[in-house]
């Protein structure tokens, strides 16, 4: 092949296609056409469509959880504040598409549940590191995460000022003392 596409090229296209057209669009022929190559390139990297779907889900897990967490570890500002600002300012079509897929596919559901657990545990860790007791940190992490998931599934984007306001209010709620 002239361009020598990598598996990552196919996975990047998979996430882009998933976000724009949903999981039913993750098929070899239309993806190959979009890349300007034959299906042979697809099958060079993936044994079959289920293997590709599994790889797309694993890649989403890496992009949507592990890379975000790794990126936050290197920041000097409040990791929770940065996470909330990014969460409420990002485009969430991919999040919504993966969750729609998970509603009907057990493998997708398992990946979404694993990502939810990873994200939730990380938020609880950030809250506990700030001095909250473990049970309070866990409860508040759940509330913050539910706010994110609700926003991700809504069809009402926030203007920039609204994004900042929501993030600030969630931070205030997260760190309000209980006594």
Buried (B, 14 or more C-beta within 10 A) or exposed (E): EEEEBEBEBBBBBBBEBBBEEBBEBBBBEEBBEEBEBBEEBBBBBBEEBEEBBBBBBEBBBBBBBEEBBEEBEEEEEBBBBBBBBBBBBBEBBBBBBBBBBBEEBEEBBEBBEEBBEBBBEBBBBBBBEEEBEEEBBBBBBEEBBEBBBEBBEEEEEBEEEEBBEBBEEBBEEBBEEEE
